[in-house]
Amino acid sequence: MDSALSLRLVAPDEAYLASYVAALETGWSPDTTHDVHDEQLVSIRRNARAFLADLLAQSGTIRHADGLVTPRLPNRTMWLWDGEFCGAIGLRFARGSEALPPYVQGHIGYAVVPWKQRRGYATRALKLMLPLARAEGLRRVFLTCDDANTASRKVIEANDGVLAGAWSFPPTGALDEGQLGYWIVL
Ligand SMILES: CC(C)(COP(=O)(O)OP(=O)(O)OC[C@H]1O[C@@H](n2cnc3c(N)ncnc32)[C@H](O)[C@@H]1OP(=O)(O)O)[C@@H](O)C(=O)NCCC(=O)NCCS
């Protein structure tokens, strides 16, 4: 866990892009719901600045894997950095509300590149992200994961995630089969 203390969250920036591209070139995808590594490499090679601006954008639309186009929610994307790119963590939310549209899995999602896993990085990244969520006005955040995803469950539980009981409707409306929902009070 000690090496996790060297982990920082950095906003996507040209300074970190070469290391990010190296991760994409291995086939790693920052989106855990569908593989976006190829399309991101194409975008970066076409116009790196526009790619970064899009990651940081707060308006416009998002095209989902199934073709659905929705307004972009307020969001923060941060990269995990220990001197090299280690992964990504994202926050999305609706301003003034803890509700989320049904196509959003939860307020926070994250992924660590395979060669940096099991060093405590995801646990630390979520810990570092929570104050950013609080600063956006959220009082608690909802996270989901597959019940078979032991690593992600541990990450959430180490950050005081409390399993949402049957009494607690998920802010996304409903959970998919086999999904767990957790609240973290900020
Ligand atoms: C889930 C994920 C982000 C964890 O990243 P990580 O940096 O390896 O996590 P940590 O090092 O903070 O480990 C957290 C705990 O999970 C355990 N763990 C990590 N990988 C594991 C694995 N493959 N199997 C079982 N346990 C695992 C760690 O040992 C640690 O346990 P401990 O607290 O008892 O020591 C990473 O595996 C990943 O990117 N997976 C694919 C994407 C994903 O599932 N994202 C989450 C979507 S909800």
The ligand as an SDF file (V2000), in Angstrom:
LIG
                    3D

 48 50  0  0  0  0  0  0  0  0999 V2000
  -10.9280   -2.7030   -9.8730 C   0  0  0  0  0  0  0  0  0  0  0  0
   -9.5740   -2.0680  -10.1090 C   0  0  0  0  0  0  0  0  0  0  0  0
   -9.7700   -0.5940  -10.4540 C   0  0  0  0  0  0  0  0  0  0  0  0
   -8.7320   -2.2120   -8.8270 C   0  0  0  0  0  0  0  0  0  0  0  0
   -7.5250   -1.4930   -9.0150 O   0  0  0  0  0  0  0  0  0  0  0  0
   -6.2510   -1.7220   -8.0690 P   0  0  0  0  0  0  0  0  0  0  0  0
   -5.4250   -0.4840   -8.1370 O   0  0  0  0  0  0  0  0  0  0  0  0
   -5.6090   -3.0090   -8.3940 O   0  0  0  0  0  0  0  0  0  0  0  0
   -6.9440   -1.8230   -6.6350 O   0  0  0  0  0  0  0  0  0  0  0  0
   -6.1870   -1.7730   -5.2390 P   0  0  0  0  0  0  0  0  0  0  0  0
   -4.7350   -2.0780   -5.4390 O   0  0  0  0  0  0  0  0  0  0  0  0
   -6.5530   -0.4960   -4.5650 O   0  0  0  0  0  0  0  0  0  0  0  0
   -6.8130   -3.0360   -4.5080 O   0  0  0  0  0  0  0  0  0  0  0  0
   -7.9780   -2.9980   -3.7290 C   0  0  0  0  0  0  0  0  0  0  0  0
   -8.1610   -4.3860   -3.1160 C   0  0  0  0  0  0  0  0  0  0  0  0
   -8.5610   -5.2960   -4.1450 O   0  0  0  0  0  0  0  0  0  0  0  0
   -7.6590   -6.3950   -4.1720 C   0  0  0  0  0  0  0  0  0  0  0  0
   -7.5030   -6.7900   -5.5460 N   0  0  0  0  0  0  0  0  0  0  0  0
   -6.9550   -6.0900   -6.5430 C   0  0  0  0  0  0  0  0  0  0  0  0
   -7.0160   -6.7760   -7.6920 N   0  0  0  0  0  0  0  0  0  0  0  0
   -7.6290   -7.9450   -7.3820 C   0  0  0  0  0  0  0  0  0  0  0  0
   -7.9810   -9.0790   -8.1390 C   0  0  0  0  0  0  0  0  0  0  0  0
   -7.7270   -9.1560   -9.4500 N   0  0  0  0  0  0  0  0  0  0  0  0
   -8.5990  -10.0970   -7.5110 N   0  0  0  0  0  0  0  0  0  0  0  0
   -8.8800  -10.0360   -6.1840 C   0  0  0  0  0  0  0  0  0  0  0  0
   -8.5730   -8.9750   -5.4180 N   0  0  0  0  0  0  0  0  0  0  0  0
   -7.9470   -7.9410   -6.0120 C   0  0  0  0  0  0  0  0  0  0  0  0
   -6.3870   -5.8690   -3.5830 C   0  0  0  0  0  0  0  0  0  0  0  0
   -5.5870   -6.9150   -3.0650 O   0  0  0  0  0  0  0  0  0  0  0  0
   -6.9140   -4.9690   -2.4970 C   0  0  0  0  0  0  0  0  0  0  0  0
   -7.3210   -5.7580   -1.3990 O   0  0  0  0  0  0  0  0  0  0  0  0
   -6.9570   -5.3850    0.1020 P   0  0  0  0  0  0  0  0  0  0  0  0
   -7.6110   -4.0210    0.3480 O   0  0  0  0  0  0  0  0  0  0  0  0
   -7.5660   -6.4880    0.8870 O   0  0  0  0  0  0  0  0  0  0  0  0
   -5.4720   -5.2910    0.1520 O   0  0  0  0  0  0  0  0  0  0  0  0
   -8.7970   -2.7760  -11.2590 C   0  0  0  0  0  0  0  0  0  0  0  0
   -8.7600   -4.1480  -11.0070 O   0  0  0  0  0  0  0  0  0  0  0  0
   -9.3980   -2.5000  -12.6320 C   0  0  0  0  0  0  0  0  0  0  0  0
   -9.0870   -1.5100  -13.2760 O   0  0  0  0  0  0  0  0  0  0  0  0
  -10.2930   -3.4010  -13.0540 N   0  0  0  0  0  0  0  0  0  0  0  0
  -10.9720   -3.2340  -14.3330 C   0  0  0  0  0  0  0  0  0  0  0  0
  -11.9200   -2.0620  -14.3210 C   0  0  0  0  0  0  0  0  0  0  0  0
  -12.9260   -2.1210  -13.1950 C   0  0  0  0  0  0  0  0  0  0  0  0
  -13.3940   -3.2000  -12.8060 O   0  0  0  0  0  0  0  0  0  0  0  0
  -13.2820   -0.9370  -12.6890 N   0  0  0  0  0  0  0  0  0  0  0  0
  -14.2640   -0.8120  -11.6380 C   0  0  0  0  0  0  0  0  0  0  0  0
  -15.6260   -0.7830  -12.2240 C   0  0  0  0  0  0  0  0  0  0  0  0
  -16.8450   -0.7780  -10.9140 S   0  0  0  0  0  0  0  0  0  0  0  0
  1  2  1  0
  2  3  1  0
  2  4  1  0
  2 36  1  0
  4  5  1  0
  5  6  1  0
  6  7  2  0
  6  8  1  0
  6  9  1  0
  9 10  1  0
 10 11  2  0
 10 12  1  0
 10 13  1  0
 13 14  1  0
 14 15  1  0
 15 16  1  0
 15 30  1  0
 16 17  1  0
 17 18  1  0
 17 28  1  0
 18 19  1  0
 18 27  1  0
 19 20  2  0
 20 21  1  0
 21 22  1  0
 21 27  2  0
 22 23  1  0
 22 24  2  0
 24 25  1  0
 25 26  2  0
 26 27  1  0
 28 29  1  0
 28 30  1  0
 30 31  1  0
 31 32  1  0
 32 33  2  0
 32 34  1  0
 32 35  1  0
 36 37  1  0
 36 38  1  0
 38 39  2  0
 38 40  1  0
 40 41  1  0
 41 42  1  0
 42 43  1  0
 43 44  2  0
 43 45  1  0
 45 46  1  0
 46 47  1  0
 47 48  1  0
M  END
$$$$
